[in-house]
Amino acid sequence: MRKLSAAAKAAYSAPAFSLAVVGIPVYVYIPKFYTDVVGVHISALGAILLIVRLFDAFTDPVIGIFSDRLQTPMGRRRPLIAAGAVLTVFAIALLFNPPEEMAADAAGLYFMAMIFALFLFWTVVIVPYESLGPELTFDYNERTALFSMRDGALIAGTVIAAAMPGAVRWAAGTADSAAGERQTFFILSLIYIPLILGACAWCVAAFRERPRPAERSELRIGLWLRASLANRPFRILLIAYTISAIGNNLPATLILYYVEYVLESSAADLFLALYFVTGIVFLPMWVYLSRRTGKKAAWIASMAINTGAFFWVFFLGPGDEMLYGILVFLSGIGFGATLAIPSAIQADVIDYDELITGDRREGLYISLWSIAKKLAAAAGVGAGLALLGVSGYRPGVIQSDSVILTLRVLYAMVPCLCNAIAILIALYYPISHDIQLRIRGAIKERAAGRAVEDPLVPGRVLG
């Protein structure tokens, strides 16, 4: 139940800051770069992103379970973090610098190969990295502080990633043309590659992993997956978070299109920065609130604030930049907590799994969590862009009324509906601070060979 120093938390958070490059650039800037500059058809690009992310449903649990059972002098997680970082920057270099003058089909195949490689290698680093976090401390509130710093670093990295293309264009004086966009992404790759390598090296060097628990069960992947999904607190958390994330990924994917064609503004970068900075600024408030009210209440409140403000975006139109900025700010108040608090909750459901099974399986649970995040993002990108293409979207021209209505619905209404459903499901989450303490105590008792009562199922005795 140890406390972590600020330096240790910073070292653990550093990869989240650098790996944010795989968020905003890939889901916001890369699609528009490949449709408008490289020449990939928007519907094909959406389908590619959806198909490639479905492949992660296979790779994530494989990497997660492999990291749970890996035995090396460096531990279970750190060797994979190091190797995955090297492979990830290799994929970024190729994705950000596509060959020139490709036919549409060739451009689509190139994009598919590079995005496939990026997501595969990113899985190799991110699943072991996130699996390391729940092992660093078992304290209920310290976990909230740790994951708030990590996800705060993720948001900060996202802010930098959101602002970076504009900053590079300004600093390098790149032209507003296809050649200028290629130059911008080339410079971005030169920035991100050493940043990712340095941050992951710091994390790997800063920690010595806990000794690997003694084996208590044989490797039976199907049985493990069924057991994890039978974990009721995890199941509630996973379903609520996934539904919310599907809605939240639609605005991330469509903001450039919404701001340009609905608001008729060129300030998308500014609005993105406002949203993320607001999320960072208010994150300490949510850490404090979580300590006072518990993680569940704080998470539900953050989703309610995020959704309540964003609902009104549907009614905006050309010239409403000021109103949009106010709503973005209000929505951003809850943004940081919608990331950090579920991560802290997830560590507690892993403890409950340890009590029931006797195994410590962070990699398995993080991989399932990663699948949910990736499928939610894929649904947001794939469905959003595909529906936009079906509605008649054409780059660089005034859009039809059907395209504008599609943007309004996908950008505002669908996310609000998803969050409302997620809130209703989250109400049933059962682990509080007191119950988590009872779970940790029962783990120690059971490890000593004594029978204990399940804190979540009165009368159920665990031998």
N, C-alpha and C positions, 0 to 999 in steps of 0.2 A: 504494500500500500504506500510505496515511497513517493516523496515529492521529487520533482525534477527541477534542475537548475534552469535559469533562463538560457544559458549557453547550450544546454542539452536540447531544450525545446527548439532553439533556433537552428541547431544542426539538423534536427529531425524535420523541421519545416522547410529547409532550403530546397530540397528537390521539388516540393510542391510549387514553390515560386517559379522555378525554372521550367518545370514540365507543363506549366499553364500554357506554354506555346502550343501544345496539342489541343487546347480548347478553342480560344477565340480565333486564331488564324485558320485552323482547320474547318471549324463550323461556320465561321462568319466570312472570312476573307478568301479562303481558298476556293469555296464553291463559286463565288462571283469571279475570281481570277480565272478559273478554268472554263467557265461558261462564256465570259465576255472577252477574254484575251486568248486563251489557248484554243477555244473552239469546241468544247464538249457541250452537247445538247443538255439543257437543264433537266429534262426528265430522265435522260440516261444517267446523268451525274447523281440525281437523287436515288435512282435504283441501285447504282453501284455502291453508294454509301450504305444503303440498307442491306444489301447482300453481304458486303464485307463485314459489317458489324454482326450479322447473324453468325458468321464464322467464329466470332469471339465467344459465342455460347459454347463452343467446343474448347477453344484454347484457354479461356480463363480458368475453369476448374482443373484442367491438366496442369497449368503452371501453379495454381494455388496448392493443389495436393502435392505436387512435386516439391514445392518449397516447404511444406509441412514436414516432409519425410527426408529431405536432403540432409546429409551429414558431411560437413567439411570442417577443417580447422577454423575457418572464418564464421561458421555458423550456418543457419538455414537460409536466411534472407539476403545477407550482404553480398555473397558472390553473384546472385542473380541481379541485384540492383546495379552492381558494377558492369556486368556484361550487357544488361539491357540498356543502360545509358549509352554505351558505345554503339550498339546496333540502332538505337533510336535516332541518334544524330546523323548516322549514315542515311537513314530513310528520309529525314528532314531535308538533307542536302539535295537529294534527288527529287523529292516532291516539290520543293520550292524553286527548282531550276529545270523545268521541262525543256526538251528540245524545241527549237523553233520550226515553224512551217510544217506542222503535222496535219494530215487529213483528220476529219472529225472522228472517224472510227479509230484511227491510230491514237489520237489524243485520248479517246475514251479508254482504250486498253492501257495506255501508259498511266493514266490517272488511277485506274483500277489496280494495277500492279504496285504502284508506289503507296497508295493509301492502304492497301492490304499489308504491305511490309511495315508501314509505320504503326498501324494498330497492333500487329503481331508483336513487334519489338517493344512497343510501349507497354503491352501486357506483361512482357518479361520483366520489366522494371517496376511497373506500378503495383502489381499484385503483391510481390514480396515487400515492397516499400510500405504499402498500407497495412500489410500483415504485421510488420514490425511494431506499429504503434500500440496496439492493445497489449503487447508484451511489456512495454516500458513502465507501466504503472497499473495497479489494480484499484487505485483510489477513485471513487465515484466522481468527485468534483475535480480532481486533478486531471482526469481524462477529458473533462469538458474544457479545461484550460489548455491542455496539450493540443487537442484537435481544433480548438478555436484558433490557436496560433498557427497550426498547420493550414487550416482552411482560410485563415486570414492572409497567410502568405500566398495561398493559391489565388485568392481574390486580388491581392496586390500584383501578383504576376500577370493576372488576367487584365488588370488595368494597364499595366505596361504594354502587354501584348496588343491591347485594343488601341493604345495611343501610338504604338511603334510605327505602323505603316505611315501614318500622317507625319510623324516626326522625321522619319527617314526621307520621305518625299520633300519635306521642307529643308532638311539639313543638306541633302545631296542634290537638291534642285532637279529632281527627276521630272520629266515631262509628263503631262496628262495624256498618255498614249499607251499603246500596247507595249512598246519598247520601254517606256518609263516604268510600267508596272513590273515588267520582268526584272529591271534593274533594282526596283524596290525589294522584291522578294529575294533576289540574290544577296543584297546587303543584310536583310533580315536573317538569312541562313548563317551568315558570318557572325552575327551577334548571338544567335541562339545556341549554336554548337558548343562554344567554350563555356557558356553559362550553364548548360545542362551537365556537361562533364564535370565542371568544378563543384557544382552543388551536390551532385550524387557522390563525388569523392569525399566531400566533407562529411556527409551523413555516414558513409561506410566507415570512415576513419574514427568517428566520434563515439561509436558504441561497441560494446562487447555483448553479444547476445546471451540470453539466458540458456543454461544447459538444456538440451533437447529432452523433453519428457520421455520416460521409459515407455516402450510400446505397450499398449493395452489392448489393441485390436489389430487384426490383419487388414491389409489394404483391400477394401471392397468398395469401389467407387460408387456403384449404384446404391449400395446400402447406405453409404455416407451421405449421398445426396438426398435420399429419402428421409434420413434421420434429421438432417439440417432443416429440411422443409417441414418436418413434423414439429420442429421447435416453435411453439406457438408465438412467443414474443418476437422471434425473428421473422416469422411469417407475416405478422401484422405490420412490423416495421418495413419489411421488404415491399409488401403490396402498396402500402401508403406512400412510401418514398418513390416507388417506380411510377405510380400514377401522377404524383406531383411533378416528377422530373420530366415526364413526357410533355406535360403542359409547359414547364419552364424552358424546355429546349426549343419550342416553337418560336418564342420571341428572339432567342439568341440567333436562330437561323435566319429569321425574316426581318430583323431590325433594319438592315441596310435597304431592303426593298420597301419597307413600310415608311421609313423616314423620307426616302427619295420620292416615292410615288403617291403616298397618301398625304403626308405633311408638306410635300414639295420643298424639302429642306436638304441642305448638304452638311448638316451638323451631326450626323450619326455618331462619329467618333466622340464628340463632346458628350452626347447623351449616354453612351456606353461608359465613359469615364465617370460621369456623375453617378450612375447606378452603382458601379463597383466601389468607388470611393465612399459613398454613403454606407454601403455594406460593411466596409472596413471600420469606419468611424463608429458605427453603432454596435459592432461586435462585442466590445467589452461590456456594454450594457446588458447584452443577452447572456454573457457568462455570469454576471452578477444575478440576473433574474433567474437563471437556471439554478444557481445555488439556493436562492430563496424559495422558489416554487417547485423545483424539480425539472428534469429535462423534458418530460412529456408536455407539461403545461407551457413551457417556454417555446417548444417546437410548434405546438398548435397555434400559439399566439403569433409567432413569426409568419406562419403560412397565412393566417387571417389578415394580418396587416399587408403582406405582400399582395394578396389577392384583392382585398378591398379597394386598394388604390388603383390597381391596374385595370379594374373593370371599366373605368371611365375612359380609358384610352380608345375604346371602340368608337366613341362618339366624336372624336377629333377629326379635323380635316386640314386643308391648306391654310397656312398662316397661324396654326395653333401651337407654335413652338414653345411659347412660354408656359401654357397650360400643360403641355406634354412634359416639359422639364420638371414642373412641380409634381406631377404624378409619378414620374420616374424617381424623383427624390423620395417621395412617400413610400413607394413600393420598395425602394432600396433599403429602407430601414430594417425590413425583415429579411433581406436577402442573405446576409452572412450567416444568420442563425439557421436558415433552411439547409445550409451545407454542413455547418460544424456540429450542431446538436444531434442530427441523425448519426453522424460518425461516432460521437461519444456514446450514444445509445447502443450502437452496434457492438461496441466493446463489452457492454453489459450482457447482451444476449449470448456472446461467445462464452462468457463465464457460466451462464446457465447450461450451455451445451457441455462444458467441462464437468459440471456437477452431474449431469445425467449420464454421460458416456465415459468419463474418466480420461478422455483425450483432450489435448489442446490443439484446436484445428483452425487457427486464424486464417491460414491460407485458403481453406475451403470456403469459409464464410466471406472472406474478402473477395474471392473470385466470384461468388454468386452475387455479391453486392456490385462488383464491377460489371458483371453481365447486365444487371438491371440498369446501371447508369448508361452503359453503352447502347443497350437496346432502346432505352428512353431517348437517347440522343439520336440514334438511327431513325426511330419513329418520327422524331421532330424534324430531322433533316429530310429523310426520305419522303414522308407523307407531305410535309410542308412544300417542298420544292416540286414534287410530282403534281400535287393539286394546283399549285401555282402555274405549272406548265399546261395542265389540262384546261385551266380557266382562260388561257390565251396569252400568257405573259410573253412579251418579246423584249429583249434588252435594248435600252437606249431610246425608247420611244414613249409617247404618252400612252398610258395604259387604259384599257376599256373599263367600263363600270363593273363588269363581272370580275375582273382582276382586282380592282380596288375593294370590292365587297369581300372577295376571298381573302385578301390580305387582312382586312379588319377582323374577320371572324377567326382566322387562324392565329393572328397575332394577339388578340385580346380575349375573345369569348372562350375559345377552347382552353387556354391556360387557366382561366378562372374556374371553369367547370371542373377541370382536373384537380385543382387544389381544394375545391369544396368537397369533392369525393374523398380525397386523401385525409382531410381533417376528420371526417366522419369515421373513417377506418382507424385513425390514430387514437381516437378516444378509447379504444379497447386495449391499448398497450398496457401491460400489467406491472412492469418492473419500476419501482420507486427507489429512492435512496435507501430506505430501511430494508427493502427486500433484497437489494444488491448486497448489502452488508450481510444479510442472512445467507445469501448464496455463497459468498466468499467463506463465511464461517463453516457452512455445510461441506464445502469442498475440502477444507482442512480436516474436518471430522471424518469424512468418508475416506480420505487418503490414509488416515490413521487406522482404518479398518472398522470404524463404528458405523452403524446404521443411522441414517438421518431422514427427516421428513422433508419432502419437496416443498420449498417455500411458496410455490405457486399452485400446488395441488394438495390441499389439506387432507391428511389421512394417507397419502401415498408415501410409502417408506422405500428409501433407496438403500440397498445393502452394500 
